[in-house]
Amino acid sequence: MSFRISEIHAFLAIGDDDEEGLIGTMMAGRWMPFVCADPDRVEALRPLAQMVARSSGKRVVLSKFSIREDIEWL
């Protein structure tokens, strides 16, 4: 059985001007965005996203994107 991604989840920060930004964390010298494709990863990232919300004072929303369009094969 193969795994195919049909939706992704992303934690977004909402700024004072209602602008949105993808949140993430620095890991091994690289930014890792809080984006995932399965419920287990959502739950693993949730406490980190809550810490970002508390420490930044920004609202954080969990969003689901579920329309897939393959635009290029490399």
mmCIF file of the C-alpha atoms, coordinates in Angstrom:
data_MODEL
# 
_entry.id   MODEL 
# 
loop_
_atom_site.group_PDB 
_atom_site.id 
_atom_site.type_symbol 
_atom_site.label_atom_id 
_atom_site.label_alt_id 
_atom_site.label_comp_id 
_atom_site.label_asym_id 
_atom_site.label_entity_id 
_atom_site.label_seq_id 
_atom_site.pdbx_PDB_ins_code 
_atom_site.Cartn_x 
_atom_site.Cartn_y 
_atom_site.Cartn_z 
_atom_site.occupancy 
_atom_site.B_iso_or_equiv 
_atom_site.pdbx_formal_charge 
_atom_site.auth_seq_id 
_atom_site.auth_comp_id 
_atom_site.auth_asym_id 
_atom_site.auth_atom_id 
_atom_site.pdbx_PDB_model_num 
ATOM 1  C CA . MET A 1 1  ? 0.000  0.000  0.000   1.00 0.00 ? 1  MET A CA 1 
ATOM 2  C CA . SER A 1 2  ? 1.427  3.403  -0.912  1.00 0.00 ? 2  SER A CA 1 
ATOM 3  C CA . PHE A 1 3  ? 0.947  6.631  0.984   1.00 0.00 ? 3  PHE A CA 1 
ATOM 4  C CA . ARG A 1 4  ? -0.319 9.595  -1.013  1.00 0.00 ? 4  ARG A CA 1 
ATOM 5  C CA . ILE A 1 5  ? -0.661 13.066 0.452   1.00 0.00 ? 5  ILE A CA 1 
ATOM 6  C CA . SER A 1 6  ? -4.188 14.363 -0.058  1.00 0.00 ? 6  SER A CA 1 
ATOM 7  C CA . GLU A 1 7  ? -4.056 17.220 2.434   1.00 0.00 ? 7  GLU A CA 1 
ATOM 8  C CA . ILE A 1 8  ? -1.544 19.142 4.492   1.00 0.00 ? 8  ILE A CA 1 
ATOM 9  C CA . HIS A 1 9  ? -1.859 20.978 7.765   1.00 0.00 ? 9  HIS A CA 1 
ATOM 10 C CA . ALA A 1 10 ? 0.025  24.141 8.635   1.00 0.00 ? 10 ALA A CA 1 
ATOM 11 C CA . PHE A 1 11 ? 0.309  26.247 11.762  1.00 0.00 ? 11 PHE A CA 1 
ATOM 12 C CA . LEU A 1 12 ? 0.054  29.936 10.852  1.00 0.00 ? 12 LEU A CA 1 
ATOM 13 C CA . ALA A 1 13 ? 0.723  33.016 12.961  1.00 0.00 ? 13 ALA A CA 1 
ATOM 14 C CA . ILE A 1 14 ? -1.680 35.916 12.606  1.00 0.00 ? 14 ILE A CA 1 
ATOM 15 C CA . GLY A 1 15 ? -0.113 39.360 12.949  1.00 0.00 ? 15 GLY A CA 1 
ATOM 16 C CA . ASP A 1 16 ? -1.676 42.506 14.375  1.00 0.00 ? 16 ASP A CA 1 
ATOM 17 C CA . ASP A 1 17 ? -2.526 43.593 10.815  1.00 0.00 ? 17 ASP A CA 1 
ATOM 18 C CA . ASP A 1 18 ? -4.179 40.177 10.115  1.00 0.00 ? 18 ASP A CA 1 
ATOM 19 C CA . GLU A 1 19 ? -1.256 39.170 7.880   1.00 0.00 ? 19 GLU A CA 1 
ATOM 20 C CA . GLU A 1 20 ? -0.504 35.449 8.059   1.00 0.00 ? 20 GLU A CA 1 
ATOM 21 C CA . GLY A 1 21 ? 2.846  33.738 8.222   1.00 0.00 ? 21 GLY A CA 1 
ATOM 22 C CA . LEU A 1 22 ? 3.943  30.139 8.390   1.00 0.00 ? 22 LEU A CA 1 
ATOM 23 C CA . ILE A 1 23 ? 5.603  29.368 11.713  1.00 0.00 ? 23 ILE A CA 1 
ATOM 24 C CA . GLY A 1 24 ? 8.549  27.076 12.196  1.00 0.00 ? 24 GLY A CA 1 
ATOM 25 C CA . THR A 1 25 ? 11.587 26.358 14.292  1.00 0.00 ? 25 THR A CA 1 
ATOM 26 C CA . MET A 1 26 ? 15.330 26.242 13.764  1.00 0.00 ? 26 MET A CA 1 
ATOM 27 C CA . MET A 1 27 ? 16.635 22.659 13.691  1.00 0.00 ? 27 MET A CA 1 
ATOM 28 C CA . ALA A 1 28 ? 20.201 21.693 12.827  1.00 0.00 ? 28 ALA A CA 1 
ATOM 29 C CA . GLY A 1 29 ? 20.826 25.148 11.380  1.00 0.00 ? 29 GLY A CA 1 
ATOM 30 C CA . ARG A 1 30 ? 17.760 25.102 9.107   1.00 0.00 ? 30 ARG A CA 1 
ATOM 31 C CA . TRP A 1 31 ? 14.241 26.446 9.400   1.00 0.00 ? 31 TRP A CA 1 
ATOM 32 C CA . MET A 1 32 ? 11.671 23.662 9.642   1.00 0.00 ? 32 MET A CA 1 
ATOM 33 C CA . PRO A 1 33 ? 8.130  24.873 8.945   1.00 0.00 ? 33 PRO A CA 1 
ATOM 34 C CA . PHE A 1 34 ? 5.215  23.560 10.991  1.00 0.00 ? 34 PHE A CA 1 
ATOM 35 C CA . VAL A 1 35 ? 3.644  21.734 8.042   1.00 0.00 ? 35 VAL A CA 1 
ATOM 36 C CA . CYS A 1 36 ? 2.598  18.091 8.076   1.00 0.00 ? 36 CYS A CA 1 
ATOM 37 C CA . ALA A 1 37 ? 0.505  15.550 6.232   1.00 0.00 ? 37 ALA A CA 1 
ATOM 38 C CA . ASP A 1 38 ? -0.815 13.270 8.959   1.00 0.00 ? 38 ASP A CA 1 
ATOM 39 C CA . PRO A 1 39 ? -2.683 13.627 12.275  1.00 0.00 ? 39 PRO A CA 1 
ATOM 40 C CA . ASP A 1 40 ? 0.174  12.200 14.372  1.00 0.00 ? 40 ASP A CA 1 
ATOM 41 C CA . ARG A 1 41 ? 2.512  14.981 13.204  1.00 0.00 ? 41 ARG A CA 1 
ATOM 42 C CA . VAL A 1 42 ? -0.154 17.606 13.863  1.00 0.00 ? 42 VAL A CA 1 
ATOM 43 C CA . GLU A 1 43 ? -0.329 16.438 17.473  1.00 0.00 ? 43 GLU A CA 1 
ATOM 44 C CA . ALA A 1 44 ? 3.470  16.353 17.730  1.00 0.00 ? 44 ALA A CA 1 
ATOM 45 C CA . LEU A 1 45 ? 3.725  19.968 16.527  1.00 0.00 ? 45 LEU A CA 1 
ATOM 46 C CA . ARG A 1 46 ? 0.753  21.289 18.533  1.00 0.00 ? 46 ARG A CA 1 
ATOM 47 C CA . PRO A 1 47 ? 2.707  21.897 21.803  1.00 0.00 ? 47 PRO A CA 1 
ATOM 48 C CA . LEU A 1 48 ? 5.436  23.722 19.881  1.00 0.00 ? 48 LEU A CA 1 
ATOM 49 C CA . ALA A 1 49 ? 2.854  25.886 18.100  1.00 0.00 ? 49 ALA A CA 1 
ATOM 50 C CA . GLN A 1 50 ? 1.250  26.681 21.470  1.00 0.00 ? 50 GLN A CA 1 
ATOM 51 C CA . MET A 1 51 ? 4.669  27.768 22.784  1.00 0.00 ? 51 MET A CA 1 
ATOM 52 C CA . VAL A 1 52 ? 5.109  30.067 19.778  1.00 0.00 ? 52 VAL A CA 1 
ATOM 53 C CA . ALA A 1 53 ? 1.682  31.593 20.434  1.00 0.00 ? 53 ALA A CA 1 
ATOM 54 C CA . ARG A 1 54 ? 2.443  32.177 24.122  1.00 0.00 ? 54 ARG A CA 1 
ATOM 55 C CA . SER A 1 55 ? 5.954  33.527 23.611  1.00 0.00 ? 55 SER A CA 1 
ATOM 56 C CA . SER A 1 56 ? 5.092  35.793 20.673  1.00 0.00 ? 56 SER A CA 1 
ATOM 57 C CA . GLY A 1 57 ? 1.692  36.981 21.847  1.00 0.00 ? 57 GLY A CA 1 
ATOM 58 C CA . LYS A 1 58 ? 0.357  36.246 18.352  1.00 0.00 ? 58 LYS A CA 1 
ATOM 59 C CA . ARG A 1 59 ? -2.688 34.197 17.480  1.00 0.00 ? 59 ARG A CA 1 
ATOM 60 C CA . VAL A 1 60 ? -1.790 30.859 15.908  1.00 0.00 ? 60 VAL A CA 1 
ATOM 61 C CA . VAL A 1 61 ? -4.237 28.938 13.745  1.00 0.00 ? 61 VAL A CA 1 
ATOM 62 C CA . LEU A 1 62 ? -4.080 25.369 12.462  1.00 0.00 ? 62 LEU A CA 1 
ATOM 63 C CA . SER A 1 63 ? -5.180 25.334 8.827   1.00 0.00 ? 63 SER A CA 1 
ATOM 64 C CA . LYS A 1 64 ? -5.910 22.418 6.503   1.00 0.00 ? 64 LYS A CA 1 
ATOM 65 C CA . PHE A 1 65 ? -5.223 22.613 2.779   1.00 0.00 ? 65 PHE A CA 1 
ATOM 66 C CA . SER A 1 66 ? -6.935 19.854 0.848   1.00 0.00 ? 66 SER A CA 1 
ATOM 67 C CA . ILE A 1 67 ? -6.982 20.703 -2.839  1.00 0.00 ? 67 ILE A CA 1 
ATOM 68 C CA . ARG A 1 68 ? -4.078 19.014 -4.549  1.00 0.00 ? 68 ARG A CA 1 
ATOM 69 C CA . GLU A 1 69 ? -2.848 20.166 -7.922  1.00 0.00 ? 69 GLU A CA 1 
ATOM 70 C CA . ASP A 1 70 ? 0.385  18.681 -9.249  1.00 0.00 ? 70 ASP A CA 1 
ATOM 71 C CA . ILE A 1 71 ? 1.901  21.482 -11.297 1.00 0.00 ? 71 ILE A CA 1 
ATOM 72 C CA . GLU A 1 72 ? 5.265  20.059 -12.286 1.00 0.00 ? 72 GLU A CA 1 
ATOM 73 C CA . TRP A 1 73 ? 7.133  16.750 -12.292 1.00 0.00 ? 73 TRP A CA 1 
ATOM 74 C CA . LEU A 1 74 ? 10.894 17.016 -11.862 1.00 0.00 ? 74 LEU A CA 1 
# 
